[in-house]
Amino acid sequence: HYVSLIRLQNRETIKPGKGVRIDVFDTRLEFGRAFADGPVLPLIVHSEVRGKAMLMIRFDEMERIRYSDFRRAAE
């Protein structure tokens, strides 16, 4: 038994500072076993941020990282 997913997201617009507005903030961390009897590790990290700064500069970033090919460290 382990936490398989953690999700952080906004429900309303975030205004972290003067002239900055974040309309979409969504981060998901997916966990699973690295191999059958192995430890639980992050397998996928997905992050998306969209908004506007200084009334003119739009930003729209998405990143997805997938971890794989885990190997046991020597004891």
C-alpha positions as CSV (number, residue, x, y, z in Angstrom):
1,H,0.0,0.0,0.0
2,Y,1.4,3.4,-1.0
3,V,0.3,6.7,-2.4
4,S,0.2,6.3,-6.2
5,L,-0.7,9.8,-7.2
6,I,-0.3,13.3,-5.8
7,R,-1.9,16.2,-7.7
8,L,-1.5,19.9,-7.0
9,Q,-3.7,22.2,-9.0
10,N,-5.4,25.6,-8.8
11,R,-9.2,26.0,-8.9
12,E,-9.0,29.8,-9.3
13,T,-6.5,32.2,-10.8
14,I,-3.4,32.7,-8.7
15,K,-1.8,36.2,-8.3
16,P,1.6,35.5,-6.7
17,G,2.9,39.0,-7.3
18,K,2.3,42.4,-8.8
19,G,1.5,42.0,-12.5
20,V,1.6,38.2,-12.6
21,R,-1.4,35.9,-13.1
22,I,-1.4,32.1,-13.2
23,D,-4.5,30.7,-14.8
24,V,-3.5,27.1,-14.9
25,F,-1.2,25.3,-12.4
26,D,-1.3,21.5,-12.5
27,T,1.4,19.2,-11.2
28,R,1.0,15.4,-11.0
29,L,3.4,13.0,-9.4
30,E,2.8,9.3,-10.2
31,F,4.4,6.7,-8.0
32,G,4.9,3.0,-8.4
33,R,7.3,0.1,-7.8
34,A,10.5,0.3,-9.7
35,F,10.4,-3.5,-10.1
36,A,8.3,-6.3,-8.7
37,D,9.6,-6.3,-5.1
38,G,11.4,-2.9,-5.3
39,P,10.9,0.4,-3.6
40,V,8.1,2.9,-4.5
41,L,9.6,5.7,-6.6
42,P,8.3,8.6,-8.7
43,L,7.6,7.2,-12.2
44,I,6.1,10.2,-13.9
45,V,6.2,13.9,-13.2
46,H,3.8,16.1,-15.2
47,S,3.7,19.8,-14.8
48,E,1.7,22.5,-16.7
49,V,1.7,26.3,-16.0
50,R,-0.2,29.0,-18.0
51,G,-0.6,32.6,-17.3
52,K,0.4,36.2,-18.0
53,A,3.0,38.6,-16.7
54,M,3.1,42.4,-16.9
55,L,-0.2,42.4,-18.9
56,M,1.6,41.4,-22.1
57,I,3.9,38.4,-21.7
58,R,2.1,35.1,-21.9
59,F,3.6,31.9,-20.7
60,D,2.5,28.4,-21.4
61,E,4.8,25.6,-20.3
62,M,4.3,21.9,-20.1
63,E,6.8,19.3,-19.0
64,R,6.5,15.5,-18.7
65,I,9.3,13.4,-17.2
66,R,9.1,9.6,-17.2
67,Y,11.6,7.6,-15.2
68,S,12.4,4.1,-16.2
69,D,15.1,1.4,-16.4
70,F,15.6,1.3,-12.6
71,R,18.4,-0.9,-11.4
72,R,19.3,-2.2,-7.9
73,A,22.3,-0.6,-6.4
74,A,25.0,-3.0,-5.2
75,E,24.9,-3.7,-1.4
